[in-house]
Amino acid sequence: MTRIAIVGGAGRMGQTLARGLGALDDMEVVALVDPHEPAELGGARYEAIIEGLGAHDVDVVVDFSVAASVVRSARWCAEHGVALVVGTTGLSDGDRAELAAAGERTGVVVAANFAIGAVLAERFAAWAAPYFERAEVIELHHDAKVDAPSGTSIATARAIAAARRAAGRGPIVDTTTNWTLANSRGADAGDGVRVHSVRLPGLVAHQEILFGGPGEGLIIRHDSYDRASFVPGVALAIRTMDRRGGLVEGLATLLA
C-alpha cells in the first residue's frame, strides 16, 4: 500500500485527487496539506505545512499547489527521501532547478498535464508535425487559471518544433504582415509554432492542435471535462517512477 500526502489538498484539484487516489486498492491518502483546512478529509489527517508530516508515514508527496509550495515540497522530500509528483504549472527555471536538485536524492516526476489523453495527443502531434507546412496550438482553460499559455501547450509546441527540426523542416514563417491588433497571432513558442490561450468560465482543460498543408488540414483535440481525468496519470506516475532517485519531466516517458 502506497501512502500519499497531497499538498494543495484543500483546492479543487487536491480534493479530486484525494477522492480518486484514495479509491484505488493499492493507495492510501494519509494526509492533506494546505494553509486552509480541506472541506473533505476522507479519512486523511490535515496538516497546514509539509513540515508537519512524519517522514516515515509517507511514501509519496503529490503537489498540485503553487510554485512557492513546490520548492518547499522538493526540499522536504529530498531531505527525507520521500518521492515527489508535481502537477503545479507556471514553474520558473529556479523552481525547476530545485526539482532537479531533489531528483539527485529521491524520485521526482513533474508534468504539465497528467491526463493520459493529453500526453498521447502531444505524441500524435509530434508524429504528424513533419508532414504539414504549418501548425498552431489553441489551449482553452477555466478562467481561474493564473498562467498563460498553459504548460501543456508549450510542451506540445516544442515537441512539434523538435519533430520538424529532426525531419529537416525549417522554422514556420508567419506570412501575416498587417497586424490590425498587436499580438493577434498569438505567441511564438519556438520555430514559428503559434500558441493561443483562451480563458472562460465553464471550461476545465482543453487543447486543439491544428495542422495545415496543401488542400488539407488535421486537428488533434483533447478535452478534460472533469479534474478526475488527471487521476489515472498521477496514479501511473506513482506506480512506475523510480523512488530511489532521478527527475522525470513529462508523463510520456512513463507510458509504454
Secondary structure, 3 states (H helix, E strand, C coil): CEEEEEECCCCHHHHHHHHHHHCCCCEEEEEEECCCCCCCCCCCEEECCHHHCCHHHCCEEEECCCHHHHHHHHHHHHHHCCEEEECCCCCCHHHHHHHHHHHCCCEEEECCCCCHHHHHHHHHHHHHHHHCCEEEEEEEECCCCCCCCCHHHHHHHHHHHHHHHHCCCCCCCCCCCCCCCCCCCCEECCCCCEEEEEECCCCCEEEEEEEEECCEEEEEEEEECCHHHHHHHHHHHHHHCCCCCEEEECCHHHCC
